[in-house]
Amino acid sequence: MTKADIVEEIAARTKLNKKESFVVVDLIIENIKNTLAEGKKIEIRGFGSFKVKQRGERMARNPRTGEAVHVPAKLVPYFKPSKLLKERING
């Protein structure tokens, strides 16, 4: 499912047109990105939670040369599905 599919689904289920639905979807996604960029956690009951985790520095290998490469520590987004979502997916 793409962002356009979500917009169409919202437009079909509400009295909003596609342009208004796009604005709503875009605002939700932008809000999630901004909140994660601030290092805060987002919890959507029945769906899951988003947070930022610290990934430590490590040594990796260049697959072409086999040379050791230092990979610095960084922050990565992380999603943890809720129990209800897991149950729905697994039947």
PDB file of N, CA, C and O in Angstrom:
ATOM      1  N   MET A   1       0.856  -1.176   0.000  1.00  0.00           N
ATOM      2  CA  MET A   1       0.000   0.000   0.000  1.00  0.00           C
ATOM      3  C   MET A   1       0.897   1.232   0.000  1.00  0.00           C
ATOM      4  O   MET A   1       1.878   1.294   0.742  1.00  0.00           O
ATOM      5  N   THR A   2       0.564   2.192  -0.818  1.00  0.00           N
ATOM      6  CA  THR A   2       1.342   3.414  -0.908  1.00  0.00           C
ATOM      7  C   THR A   2       0.602   4.569  -0.240  1.00  0.00           C
ATOM      8  O   THR A   2      -0.548   4.435   0.180  1.00  0.00           O
ATOM      9  N   LYS A   3       1.286   5.695  -0.153  1.00  0.00           N
ATOM     10  CA  LYS A   3       0.678   6.890   0.419  1.00  0.00           C
ATOM     11  C   LYS A   3      -0.565   7.276  -0.389  1.00  0.00           C
ATOM     12  O   LYS A   3      -1.578   7.672   0.188  1.00  0.00           O
ATOM     13  N   ALA A   4      -0.495   7.163  -1.716  1.00  0.00           N
ATOM     14  CA  ALA A   4      -1.635   7.482  -2.579  1.00  0.00           C
ATOM     15  C   ALA A   4      -2.816   6.547  -2.295  1.00  0.00           C
ATOM     16  O   ALA A   4      -3.968   6.978  -2.330  1.00  0.00           O
ATOM     17  N   ASP A   5      -2.535   5.283  -2.017  1.00  0.00           N
ATOM     18  CA  ASP A   5      -3.600   4.324  -1.682  1.00  0.00           C
ATOM     19  C   ASP A   5      -4.289   4.714  -0.373  1.00  0.00           C
ATOM     20  O   ASP A   5      -5.510   4.624  -0.251  1.00  0.00           O
ATOM     21  N   ILE A   6      -3.496   5.144   0.592  1.00  0.00           N
ATOM     22  CA  ILE A   6      -4.059   5.571   1.877  1.00  0.00           C
ATOM     23  C   ILE A   6      -4.942   6.796   1.685  1.00  0.00           C
ATOM     24  O   ILE A   6      -6.027   6.884   2.259  1.00  0.00           O
ATOM     25  N   VAL A   7      -4.472   7.745   0.873  1.00  0.00           N
ATOM     26  CA  VAL A   7      -5.251   8.950   0.586  1.00  0.00           C
ATOM     27  C   VAL A   7      -6.582   8.579  -0.062  1.00  0.00           C
ATOM     28  O   VAL A   7      -7.625   9.108   0.322  1.00  0.00           O
ATOM     29  N   GLU A   8      -6.555   7.688  -1.024  1.00  0.00           N
ATOM     30  CA  GLU A   8      -7.785   7.259  -1.696  1.00  0.00           C
ATOM     31  C   GLU A   8      -8.746   6.570  -0.729  1.00  0.00           C
ATOM     32  O   GLU A   8      -9.956   6.786  -0.793  1.00  0.00           O
ATOM     33  N   GLU A   9      -8.207   5.744   0.164  1.00  0.00           N
ATOM     34  CA  GLU A   9      -9.040   5.034   1.153  1.00  0.00           C
ATOM     35  C   GLU A   9      -9.710   6.030   2.098  1.00  0.00           C
ATOM     36  O   GLU A   9     -10.895   5.894   2.402  1.00  0.00           O
ATOM     37  N   ILE A  10      -8.964   7.022   2.560  1.00  0.00           N
ATOM     38  CA  ILE A  10      -9.537   8.034   3.459  1.00  0.00           C
ATOM     39  C   ILE A  10     -10.608   8.843   2.728  1.00  0.00           C
ATOM     40  O   ILE A  10     -11.672   9.117   3.285  1.00  0.00           O
ATOM     41  N   ALA A  11     -10.329   9.220   1.498  1.00  0.00           N
ATOM     42  CA  ALA A  11     -11.307   9.980   0.711  1.00  0.00           C
ATOM     43  C   ALA A  11     -12.584   9.168   0.493  1.00  0.00           C
ATOM     44  O   ALA A  11     -13.685   9.718   0.532  1.00  0.00           O
ATOM     45  N   ALA A  12     -12.442   7.878   0.266  1.00  0.00           N
ATOM     46  CA  ALA A  12     -13.615   7.019   0.030  1.00  0.00           C
ATOM     47  C   ALA A  12     -14.444   6.830   1.298  1.00  0.00           C
ATOM     48  O   ALA A  12     -15.666   6.699   1.221  1.00  0.00           O
ATOM     49  N   ARG A  13     -13.801   6.814   2.453  1.00  0.00           N
ATOM     50  CA  ARG A  13     -14.519   6.551   3.706  1.00  0.00           C
ATOM     51  C   ARG A  13     -15.024   7.804   4.407  1.00  0.00           C
ATOM     52  O   ARG A  13     -15.828   7.710   5.335  1.00  0.00           O
ATOM     53  N   THR A  14     -14.567   8.967   3.980  1.00  0.00           N
ATOM     54  CA  THR A  14     -14.983  10.221   4.612  1.00  0.00           C
ATOM     55  C   THR A  14     -15.595  11.138   3.569  1.00  0.00           C
ATOM     56  O   THR A  14     -15.694  10.784   2.395  1.00  0.00           O
ATOM     57  N   LYS A  15     -15.999  12.300   4.002  1.00  0.00           N
ATOM     58  CA  LYS A  15     -16.545  13.297   3.078  1.00  0.00           C
ATOM     59  C   LYS A  15     -15.452  14.226   2.567  1.00  0.00           C
ATOM     60  O   LYS A  15     -15.745  15.256   1.959  1.00  0.00           O
ATOM     61  N   LEU A  16     -14.190  13.866   2.811  1.00  0.00           N
ATOM     62  CA  LEU A  16     -13.076  14.672   2.326  1.00  0.00           C
ATOM     63  C   LEU A  16     -12.751  14.298   0.887  1.00  0.00           C
ATOM     64  O   LEU A  16     -12.889  13.140   0.493  1.00  0.00           O
ATOM     65  N   ASN A  17     -12.316  15.291   0.097  1.00  0.00           N
ATOM     66  CA  ASN A  17     -11.863  14.956  -1.247  1.00  0.00           C
ATOM     67  C   ASN A  17     -10.407  14.498  -1.176  1.00  0.00           C
ATOM     68  O   ASN A  17      -9.804  14.523  -0.103  1.00  0.00           O
ATOM     69  N   LYS A  18      -9.841  14.083  -2.301  1.00  0.00           N
ATOM     70  CA  LYS A  18      -8.472  13.534  -2.294  1.00  0.00           C
ATOM     71  C   LYS A  18      -7.448  14.567  -1.869  1.00  0.00           C
ATOM     72  O   LYS A  18      -6.480  14.230  -1.187  1.00  0.00           O
ATOM     73  N   LYS A  19      -7.640  15.807  -2.252  1.00  0.00           N
ATOM     74  CA  LYS A  19      -6.688  16.859  -1.888  1.00  0.00           C
ATOM     75  C   LYS A  19      -6.670  17.066  -0.376  1.00  0.00           C
ATOM     76  O   LYS A  19      -5.601  17.182   0.225  1.00  0.00           O
ATOM     77  N   GLU A  20      -7.853  17.112   0.239  1.00  0.00           N
ATOM     78  CA  GLU A  20      -7.948  17.275   1.688  1.00  0.00           C
ATOM     79  C   GLU A  20      -7.395  16.038   2.406  1.00  0.00           C
ATOM     80  O   GLU A  20      -6.721  16.162   3.428  1.00  0.00           O
ATOM     81  N   SER A  21      -7.679  14.859   1.875  1.00  0.00           N
ATOM     82  CA  SER A  21      -7.173  13.617   2.458  1.00  0.00           C
ATOM     83  C   SER A  21      -5.647  13.581   2.400  1.00  0.00           C
ATOM     84  O   SER A  21      -4.992  13.136   3.343  1.00  0.00           O
ATOM     85  N   PHE A  22      -5.089  14.051   1.289  1.00  0.00           N
ATOM     86  CA  PHE A  22      -3.635  14.101   1.149  1.00  0.00           C
ATOM     87  C   PHE A  22      -3.025  14.993   2.223  1.00  0.00           C
ATOM     88  O   PHE A  22      -2.000  14.650   2.812  1.00  0.00           O
ATOM     89  N   VAL A  23      -3.656  16.140   2.476  1.00  0.00           N
ATOM     90  CA  VAL A  23      -3.152  17.056   3.503  1.00  0.00           C
ATOM     91  C   VAL A  23      -3.164  16.374   4.868  1.00  0.00           C
ATOM     92  O   VAL A  23      -2.208  16.501   5.632  1.00  0.00           O
ATOM     93  N   VAL A  24      -4.234  15.655   5.178  1.00  0.00           N
ATOM     94  CA  VAL A  24      -4.344  14.960   6.464  1.00  0.00           C
ATOM     95  C   VAL A  24      -3.245  13.904   6.603  1.00  0.00           C
ATOM     96  O   VAL A  24      -2.556  13.859   7.623  1.00  0.00           O
ATOM     97  N   VAL A  25      -3.079  13.067   5.597  1.00  0.00           N
ATOM     98  CA  VAL A  25      -2.056  12.013   5.630  1.00  0.00           C
ATOM     99  C   VAL A  25      -0.667  12.636   5.733  1.00  0.00           C
ATOM    100  O   VAL A  25       0.171  12.181   6.511  1.00  0.00           O
ATOM    101  N   ASP A  26      -0.432  13.677   4.942  1.00  0.00           N
ATOM    102  CA  ASP A  26       0.866  14.346   4.948  1.00  0.00           C
ATOM    103  C   ASP A  26       1.169  14.955   6.321  1.00  0.00           C
ATOM    104  O   ASP A  26       2.301  14.871   6.796  1.00  0.00           O
ATOM    105  N   LEU A  27       0.173  15.563   6.956  1.00  0.00           N
ATOM    106  CA  LEU A  27       0.366  16.145   8.286  1.00  0.00           C
ATOM    107  C   LEU A  27       0.682  15.077   9.334  1.00  0.00           C
ATOM    108  O   LEU A  27       1.528  15.286  10.204  1.00  0.00           O
ATOM    109  N   ILE A  28       0.011  13.956   9.248  1.00  0.00           N
ATOM    110  CA  ILE A  28       0.268  12.865  10.195  1.00  0.00           C
ATOM    111  C   ILE A  28       1.704  12.366  10.048  1.00  0.00           C
ATOM    112  O   ILE A  28       2.424  12.216  11.035  1.00  0.00           O
ATOM    113  N   ILE A  29       2.108  12.115   8.817  1.00  0.00           N
ATOM    114  CA  ILE A  29       3.467  11.612   8.567  1.00  0.00           C
ATOM    115  C   ILE A  29       4.505  12.643   8.990  1.00  0.00           C
ATOM    116  O   ILE A  29       5.508  12.293   9.611  1.00  0.00           O
ATOM    117  N   GLU A  30       4.276  13.897   8.662  1.00  0.00           N
ATOM    118  CA  GLU A  30       5.210  14.967   9.032  1.00  0.00           C
ATOM    119  C   GLU A  30       5.317  15.094  10.547  1.00  0.00           C
ATOM    120  O   GLU A  30       6.406  15.307  11.081  1.00  0.00           O
ATOM    121  N   ASN A  31       4.183  14.964  11.242  1.00  0.00           N
ATOM    122  CA  ASN A  31       4.177  15.039  12.700  1.00  0.00           C
ATOM    123  C   ASN A  31       4.974  13.886  13.309  1.00  0.00           C
ATOM    124  O   ASN A  31       5.719  14.088  14.268  1.00  0.00           O
ATOM    125  N   ILE A  32       4.823  12.687  12.764  1.00  0.00           N
ATOM    126  CA  ILE A  32       5.588  11.532  13.245  1.00  0.00           C
ATOM    127  C   ILE A  32       7.076  11.768  13.039  1.00  0.00           C
ATOM    128  O   ILE A  32       7.869  11.524  13.948  1.00  0.00           O
ATOM    129  N   LYS A  33       7.473  12.241  11.852  1.00  0.00           N
ATOM    130  CA  LYS A  33       8.886  12.493  11.562  1.00  0.00           C
ATOM    131  C   LYS A  33       9.468  13.547  12.494  1.00  0.00           C
ATOM    132  O   LYS A  33      10.567  13.370  13.021  1.00  0.00           O
ATOM    133  N   ASN A  34       8.737  14.648  12.703  1.00  0.00           N
ATOM    134  CA  ASN A  34       9.232  15.713  13.578  1.00  0.00           C
ATOM    135  C   ASN A  34       9.371  15.253  15.018  1.00  0.00           C
ATOM    136  O   ASN A  34      10.340  15.601  15.692  1.00  0.00           O
ATOM    137  N   THR A  35       8.410  14.475  15.493  1.00  0.00           N
ATOM    138  CA  THR A  35       8.458  13.979  16.867  1.00  0.00           C
ATOM    139  C   THR A  35       9.642  13.039  17.058  1.00  0.00           C
ATOM    140  O   THR A  35      10.331  13.120  18.075  1.00  0.00           O
ATOM    141  N   LEU A  36       9.892  12.150  16.101  1.00  0.00           N
ATOM    142  CA  LEU A  36      11.044  11.252  16.186  1.00  0.00           C
ATOM    143  C   LEU A  36      12.358  12.027  16.100  1.00  0.00           C
ATOM    144  O   LEU A  36      13.329  11.678  16.773  1.00  0.00           O
ATOM    145  N   ALA A  37      12.394  13.071  15.278  1.00  0.00           N
ATOM    146  CA  ALA A  37      13.593  13.887  15.154  1.00  0.00           C
ATOM    147  C   ALA A  37      13.930  14.591  16.467  1.00  0.00           C
ATOM    148  O   ALA A  37      15.094  14.889  16.737  1.00  0.00           O
ATOM    149  N   GLU A  38      12.913  14.852  17.277  1.00  0.00           N
ATOM    150  CA  GLU A  38      13.114  15.459  18.594  1.00  0.00           C
ATOM    151  C   GLU A  38      13.513  14.420  19.638  1.00  0.00           C
ATOM    152  O   GLU A  38      13.800  14.769  20.783  1.00  0.00           O
ATOM    153  N   GLY A  39      13.533  13.151  19.251  1.00  0.00           N
ATOM    154  CA  GLY A  39      13.906  12.084  20.168  1.00  0.00           C
ATOM    155  C   GLY A  39      12.774  11.593  21.051  1.00  0.00           C
ATOM    156  O   GLY A  39      13.008  10.877  22.025  1.00  0.00           O
ATOM    157  N   LYS A  40      11.551  11.972  20.718  1.00  0.00           N
ATOM    158  CA  LYS A  40      10.384  11.577  21.517  1.00  0.00           C
ATOM    159  C   LYS A  40       9.767  10.297  20.973  1.00  0.00           C
ATOM    160  O   LYS A  40      10.006   9.914  19.827  1.00  0.00           O
ATOM    161  N   LYS A  41       8.971   9.644  21.812  1.00  0.00           N
ATOM    162  CA  LYS A  41       8.292   8.400  21.461  1.00  0.00           C
ATOM    163  C   LYS A  41       6.857   8.698  21.040  1.00  0.00           C
ATOM    164  O   LYS A  41       6.230   9.620  21.561  1.00  0.00           O
ATOM    165  N   ILE A  42       6.342   7.917  20.098  1.00  0.00           N
ATOM    166  CA  ILE A  42       4.960   8.045  19.641  1.00  0.00           C
ATOM    167  C   ILE A  42       4.267   6.712  19.878  1.00  0.00           C
ATOM    168  O   ILE A  42       4.776   5.662  19.486  1.00  0.00           O
ATOM    169  N   GLU A  43       3.112   6.755  20.515  1.00  0.00           N
ATOM    170  CA  GLU A  43       2.348   5.527  20.752  1.00  0.00           C
ATOM    171  C   GLU A  43       0.955   5.682  20.169  1.00  0.00           C
ATOM    172  O   GLU A  43       0.230   6.616  20.509  1.00  0.00           O
ATOM    173  N   ILE A  44       0.586   4.758  19.287  1.00  0.00           N
ATOM    174  CA  ILE A  44      -0.745   4.729  18.701  1.00  0.00           C
ATOM    175  C   ILE A  44      -1.400   3.445  19.199  1.00  0.00           C
ATOM    176  O   ILE A  44      -1.074   2.352  18.736  1.00  0.00           O
ATOM    177  N   ARG A  45      -2.313   3.584  20.134  1.00  0.00           N
ATOM    178  CA  ARG A  45      -2.952   2.421  20.763  1.00  0.00           C
ATOM    179  C   ARG A  45      -3.583   1.512  19.723  1.00  0.00           C
ATOM    180  O   ARG A  45      -4.265   1.977  18.810  1.00  0.00           O
ATOM    181  N   GLY A  46      -3.354   0.215  19.865  1.00  0.00           N
ATOM    182  CA  GLY A  46      -3.899  -0.765  18.940  1.00  0.00           C
ATOM    183  C   GLY A  46      -3.079  -0.923  17.673  1.00  0.00           C
ATOM    184  O   GLY A  46      -3.358  -1.811  16.868  1.00  0.00           O
ATOM    185  N   PHE A  47      -2.067  -0.077  17.479  1.00  0.00           N
ATOM    186  CA  PHE A  47      -1.224  -0.161  16.285  1.00  0.00           C
ATOM    187  C   PHE A  47       0.225  -0.439  16.648  1.00  0.00           C
ATOM    188  O   PHE A  47       0.809  -1.419  16.184  1.00  0.00           O
ATOM    189  N   GLY A  48       0.806   0.418  17.476  1.00  0.00           N
ATOM    190  CA  GLY A  48       2.185   0.216  17.885  1.00  0.00           C
ATOM    191  C   GLY A  48       2.836   1.511  18.318  1.00  0.00           C
ATOM    192  O   GLY A  48       2.175   2.541  18.449  1.00  0.00           O
ATOM    193  N   SER A  49       4.139   1.448  18.539  1.00  0.00           N
ATOM    194  CA  SER A  49       4.863   2.638  18.965  1.00  0.00           C
ATOM    195  C   SER A  49       6.117   2.824  18.125  1.00  0.00           C
ATOM    196  O   SER A  49       6.742   1.864  17.674  1.00  0.00           O
ATOM    197  N   PHE A  50       6.460   4.081  17.932  1.00  0.00           N
ATOM    198  CA  PHE A  50       7.653   4.474  17.199  1.00  0.00           C
ATOM    199  C   PHE A  50       8.600   5.135  18.193  1.00  0.00           C
ATOM    200  O   PHE A  50       8.166   5.910  19.045  1.00  0.00           O
ATOM    201  N   LYS A  51       9.879   4.836  18.089  1.00  0.00           N
ATOM    202  CA  LYS A  51      10.859   5.525  18.898  1.00  0.00           C
ATOM    203  C   LYS A  51      12.199   5.503  18.181  1.00  0.00           C
ATOM    204  O   LYS A  51      12.365   4.832  17.162  1.00  0.00           O
ATOM    205  N   VAL A  52      13.139   6.237  18.722  1.00  0.00           N
ATOM    206  CA  VAL A  52      14.468   6.318  18.144  1.00  0.00           C
ATOM    207  C   VAL A  52      15.412   5.546  19.058  1.00  0.00           C
ATOM    208  O   VAL A  52      15.408   5.741  20.273  1.00  0.00           O
ATOM    209  N   LYS A  53      16.219   4.670  18.466  1.00  0.00           N
ATOM    210  CA  LYS A  53      17.195   3.895  19.232  1.00  0.00           C
ATOM    211  C   LYS A  53      18.601   4.286  18.802  1.00  0.00           C
ATOM    212  O   LYS A  53      18.839   4.683  17.662  1.00  0.00           O
ATOM    213  N   GLN A  54      19.517   4.163  19.743  1.00  0.00           N
ATOM    214  CA  GLN A  54      20.932   4.414  19.460  1.00  0.00           C
ATOM    215  C   GLN A  54      21.565   3.119  18.971  1.00  0.00           C
ATOM    216  O   GLN A  54      21.508   2.097  19.655  1.00  0.00           O
ATOM    217  N   ARG A  55      22.168   3.164  17.793  1.00  0.00           N
ATOM    218  CA  ARG A  55      22.906   2.012  17.287  1.00  0.00           C
ATOM    219  C   ARG A  55      24.384   2.317  17.508  1.00  0.00           C
ATOM    220  O   ARG A  55      24.894   3.333  17.034  1.00  0.00           O
ATOM    221  N   GLY A  56      25.053   1.453  18.214  1.00  0.00           N
ATOM    222  CA  GLY A  56      26.453   1.678  18.577  1.00  0.00           C
ATOM    223  C   GLY A  56      27.399   1.612  17.401  1.00  0.00           C
ATOM    224  O   GLY A  56      27.064   1.091  16.337  1.00  0.00           O
ATOM    225  N   GLU A  57      28.584   2.147  17.609  1.00  0.00           N
ATOM    226  CA  GLU A  57      29.593   2.072  16.556  1.00  0.00           C
ATOM    227  C   GLU A  57      30.088   0.640  16.438  1.00  0.00           C
ATOM    228  O   GLU A  57      30.014  -0.141  17.386  1.00  0.00           O
ATOM    229  N   ARG A  58      30.592   0.313  15.260  1.00  0.00           N
ATOM    230  CA  ARG A  58      31.044  -1.056  15.038  1.00  0.00           C
ATOM    231  C   ARG A  58      32.042  -1.085  13.887  1.00  0.00           C
ATOM    232  O   ARG A  58      32.209  -0.106  13.159  1.00  0.00           O
ATOM    233  N   MET A  59      32.676  -2.192  13.747  1.00  0.00           N
ATOM    234  CA  MET A  59      33.559  -2.420  12.612  1.00  0.00           C
ATOM    235  C   MET A  59      32.814  -3.306  11.618  1.00  0.00           C
ATOM    236  O   MET A  59      32.190  -4.296  12.000  1.00  0.00           O
ATOM    237  N   ALA A  60      32.886  -2.939  10.343  1.00  0.00           N
ATOM    238  CA  ALA A  60      32.242  -3.715   9.279  1.00  0.00           C
ATOM    239  C   ALA A  60      33.292  -4.005   8.212  1.00  0.00           C
ATOM    240  O   ALA A  60      34.437  -3.565   8.321  1.00  0.00           O
ATOM    241  N   ARG A  61      32.901  -4.735   7.197  1.00  0.00           N
ATOM    242  CA  ARG A  61      33.828  -5.064   6.112  1.00  0.00           C
ATOM    243  C   ARG A  61      33.258  -4.560   4.790  1.00  0.00           C
ATOM    244  O   ARG A  61      32.060  -4.670   4.528  1.00  0.00           O
ATOM    245  N   ASN A  62      34.134  -4.009   3.973  1.00  0.00           N
ATOM    246  CA  ASN A  62      33.771  -3.635   2.613  1.00  0.00           C
ATOM    247  C   ASN A  62      33.662  -4.945   1.828  1.00  0.00           C
ATOM    248  O   ASN A  62      34.646  -5.680   1.742  1.00  0.00           O
ATOM    249  N   PRO A  63      32.492  -5.259   1.253  1.00  0.00           N
ATOM    250  CA  PRO A  63      32.328  -6.546   0.573  1.00  0.00           C
ATOM    251  C   PRO A  63      33.232  -6.722  -0.646  1.00  0.00           C
ATOM    252  O   PRO A  63      33.582  -7.852  -0.985  1.00  0.00           O
ATOM    253  N   ARG A  64      33.613  -5.646  -1.303  1.00  0.00           N
ATOM    254  CA  ARG A  64      34.477  -5.758  -2.491  1.00  0.00           C
ATOM    255  C   ARG A  64      35.928  -6.035  -2.125  1.00  0.00           C
ATOM    256  O   ARG A  64      36.575  -6.909  -2.702  1.00  0.00           O
ATOM    257  N   THR A  65      36.427  -5.269  -1.152  1.00  0.00           N
ATOM    258  CA  THR A  65      37.855  -5.358  -0.846  1.00  0.00           C
ATOM    259  C   THR A  65      38.154  -6.206   0.381  1.00  0.00           C
ATOM    260  O   THR A  65      39.278  -6.677   0.554  1.00  0.00           O
ATOM    261  N   GLY A  66      37.149  -6.404   1.237  1.00  0.00           N
ATOM    262  CA  GLY A  66      37.377  -7.131   2.479  1.00  0.00           C
ATOM    263  C   GLY A  66      38.018  -6.256   3.549  1.00  0.00           C
ATOM    264  O   GLY A  66      38.313  -6.724   4.649  1.00  0.00           O
ATOM    265  N   GLU A  67      38.233  -4.982   3.220  1.00  0.00           N
ATOM    266  CA  GLU A  67      38.866  -4.041   4.135  1.00  0.00           C
ATOM    267  C   GLU A  67      37.920  -3.706   5.295  1.00  0.00           C
ATOM    268  O   GLU A  67      36.718  -3.538   5.092  1.00  0.00           O
ATOM    269  N   ALA A  68      38.473  -3.610   6.512  1.00  0.00           N
ATOM    270  CA  ALA A  68      37.692  -3.233   7.685  1.00  0.00           C
ATOM    271  C   ALA A  68      37.328  -1.753   7.585  1.00  0.00           C
ATOM    272  O   ALA A  68      38.160  -0.917   7.233  1.00  0.00           O
ATOM    273  N   VAL A  69      36.064  -1.446   7.902  1.00  0.00           N
ATOM    274  CA  VAL A  69      35.564  -0.075   7.835  1.00  0.00           C
ATOM    275  C   VAL A  69      34.896   0.251   9.162  1.00  0.00           C
ATOM    276  O   VAL A  69      34.125  -0.548   9.693  1.00  0.00           O
ATOM    277  N   HIS A  70      35.201   1.440   9.695  1.00  0.00           N
ATOM    278  CA  HIS A  70      34.579   1.885  10.943  1.00  0.00           C
ATOM    279  C   HIS A  70      33.215   2.503  10.626  1.00  0.00           C
ATOM    280  O   HIS A  70      33.121   3.405   9.793  1.00  0.00           O
ATOM    281  N   VAL A  71      32.166   2.021  11.284  1.00  0.00           N
ATOM    282  CA  VAL A  71      30.823   2.576  11.128  1.00  0.00           C
ATOM    283  C   VAL A  71      30.501   3.303  12.426  1.00  0.00           C
ATOM    284  O   VAL A  71      30.430   2.672  13.480  1.00  0.00           O
ATOM    285  N   PRO A  72      30.303   4.640  12.371  1.00  0.00           N
ATOM    286  CA  PRO A  72      30.054   5.396  13.600  1.00  0.00           C
ATOM    287  C   PRO A  72      28.678   5.106  14.190  1.00  0.00           C
ATOM    288  O   PRO A  72      27.799   4.569  13.516  1.00  0.00           O
ATOM    289  N   ALA A  73      28.506   5.470  15.455  1.00  0.00           N
ATOM    290  CA  ALA A  73      27.214   5.323  16.126  1.00  0.00           C
ATOM    291  C   ALA A  73      26.201   6.243  15.444  1.00  0.00           C
ATOM    292  O   ALA A  73      26.556   7.303  14.928  1.00  0.00           O
ATOM    293  N   LYS A  74      24.944   5.825  15.452  1.00  0.00           N
ATOM    294  CA  LYS A  74      23.900   6.658  14.865  1.00  0.00           C
ATOM    295  C   LYS A  74      22.553   6.341  15.489  1.00  0.00           C
ATOM    296  O   LYS A  74      22.385   5.326  16.164  1.00  0.00           O
ATOM    297  N   LEU A  75      21.604   7.226  15.251  1.00  0.00           N
ATOM    298  CA  LEU A  75      20.237   7.027  15.712  1.00  0.00           C
ATOM    299  C   LEU A  75      19.428   6.416  14.573  1.00  0.00           C
ATOM    300  O   LEU A  75      19.572   6.812  13.416  1.00  0.00           O
ATOM    301  N   VAL A  76      18.573   5.446  14.911  1.00  0.00           N
ATOM    302  CA  VAL A  76      17.735   4.800  13.897  1.00  0.00           C
ATOM    303  C   VAL A  76      16.289   4.739  14.394  1.00  0.00           C
ATOM    304  O   VAL A  76      16.058   4.516  15.582  1.00  0.00           O
ATOM    305  N   PRO A  77      15.304   4.936  13.491  1.00  0.00           N
ATOM    306  CA  PRO A  77      13.907   4.802  13.896  1.00  0.00           C
ATOM    307  C   PRO A  77      13.577   3.328  14.132  1.00  0.00           C
ATOM    308  O   PRO A  77      14.114   2.442  13.468  1.00  0.00           O
ATOM    309  N   TYR A  78      12.687   3.087  15.087  1.00  0.00           N
ATOM    310  CA  TYR A  78      12.315   1.727  15.464  1.00  0.00           C
ATOM    311  C   TYR A  78      10.801   1.685  15.662  1.00  0.00           C
ATOM    312  O   TYR A  78      10.228   2.583  16.277  1.00  0.00           O
ATOM    313  N   PHE A  79      10.155   0.642  15.140  1.00  0.00           N
ATOM    314  CA  PHE A  79       8.719   0.448  15.309  1.00  0.00           C
ATOM    315  C   PHE A  79       8.478  -0.846  16.057  1.00  0.00           C
ATOM    316  O   PHE A  79       9.033  -1.889  15.712  1.00  0.00           O
ATOM    317  N   LYS A  80       7.643  -0.770  17.085  1.00  0.00           N
ATOM    318  CA  LYS A  80       7.264  -1.967  17.833  1.00  0.00           C
ATOM    319  C   LYS A  80       5.750  -2.129  17.701  1.00  0.00           C
ATOM    320  O   LYS A  80       4.996  -1.294  18.202  1.00  0.00           O
ATOM    321  N   PRO A  81       5.296  -3.196  17.031  1.00  0.00           N
ATOM    322  CA  PRO A  81       3.853  -3.385  16.862  1.00  0.00           C
ATOM    323  C   PRO A  81       3.171  -3.726  18.184  1.00  0.00           C
ATOM    324  O   PRO A  81       3.771  -4.332  19.072  1.00  0.00           O
ATOM    325  N   SER A  82       1.898  -3.321  18.298  1.00  0.00           N
ATOM    326  CA  SER A  82       1.133  -3.626  19.503  1.00  0.00           C
ATOM    327  C   SER A  82       0.717  -5.099  19.495  1.00  0.00           C
ATOM    328  O   SER A  82       0.795  -5.780  18.473  1.00  0.00           O
ATOM    329  N   LYS A  83       0.285  -5.558  20.635  1.00  0.00           N
ATOM    330  CA  LYS A  83      -0.192  -6.933  20.761  1.00  0.00           C
ATOM    331  C   LYS A  83      -1.397  -7.162  19.842  1.00  0.00           C
ATOM    332  O   LYS A  83      -1.505  -8.209  19.205  1.00  0.00           O
ATOM    333  N   LEU A  84      -2.302  -6.177  19.775  1.00  0.00           N
ATOM    334  CA  LEU A  84      -3.487  -6.297  18.912  1.00  0.00           C
ATOM    335  C   LEU A  84      -3.100  -6.416  17.441  1.00  0.00           C
ATOM    336  O   LEU A  84      -3.700  -7.202  16.708  1.00  0.00           O
ATOM    337  N   LEU A  85      -2.111  -5.649  17.003  1.00  0.00           N
ATOM    338  CA  LEU A  85      -1.668  -5.721  15.614  1.00  0.00           C
ATOM    339  C   LEU A  85      -1.038  -7.082  15.320  1.00  0.00           C
ATOM    340  O   LEU A  85      -1.290  -7.670  14.268  1.00  0.00           O
ATOM    341  N   LYS A  86      -0.227  -7.575  16.239  1.00  0.00           N
ATOM    342  CA  LYS A  86       0.386  -8.891  16.058  1.00  0.00           C
ATOM    343  C   LYS A  86      -0.677  -9.985  15.946  1.00  0.00           C
ATOM    344  O   LYS A  86      -0.583 -10.878  15.104  1.00  0.00           O
ATOM    345  N   GLU A  87      -1.696  -9.895  16.818  1.00  0.00           N
ATOM    346  CA  GLU A  87      -2.775 -10.888  16.787  1.00  0.00           C
ATOM    347  C   GLU A  87      -3.549 -10.829  15.471  1.00  0.00           C
ATOM    348  O   GLU A  87      -3.920 -11.863  14.915  1.00  0.00           O
ATOM    349  N   ARG A  88      -3.788  -9.623  14.982  1.00  0.00           N
ATOM    350  CA  ARG A  88      -4.547  -9.465  13.732  1.00  0.00           C
ATOM    351  C   ARG A  88      -3.769 -10.035  12.541  1.00  0.00           C
ATOM    352  O   ARG A  88      -4.343 -10.668  11.655  1.00  0.00           O
ATOM    353  N   ILE A  89      -2.470  -9.801  12.536  1.00  0.00           N
ATOM    354  CA  ILE A  89      -1.630 -10.311  11.442  1.00  0.00           C
ATOM    355  C   ILE A  89      -1.540 -11.829  11.472  1.00  0.00           C
ATOM    356  O   ILE A  89      -1.590 -12.480  10.428  1.00  0.00           O
ATOM    357  N   ASN A  90      -1.406 -12.392  12.669  1.00  0.00           N
ATOM    358  CA  ASN A  90      -1.223 -13.823  12.820  1.00  0.00           C
ATOM    359  C   ASN A  90      -2.537 -14.600  12.908  1.00  0.00           C
ATOM    360  O   ASN A  90      -2.536 -15.829  12.989  1.00  0.00           O
ATOM    361  N   GLY A  91      -3.650 -13.878  12.891  1.00  0.00           N
ATOM    362  CA  GLY A  91      -4.950 -14.563  12.890  1.00  0.00           C
ATOM    363  C   GLY A  91      -5.353 -14.931  14.228  1.00  0.00           C
ATOM    364  O   GLY A  91      -6.421 -15.515  14.413  1.00  0.00           O
TER     365      GLY A  91
END
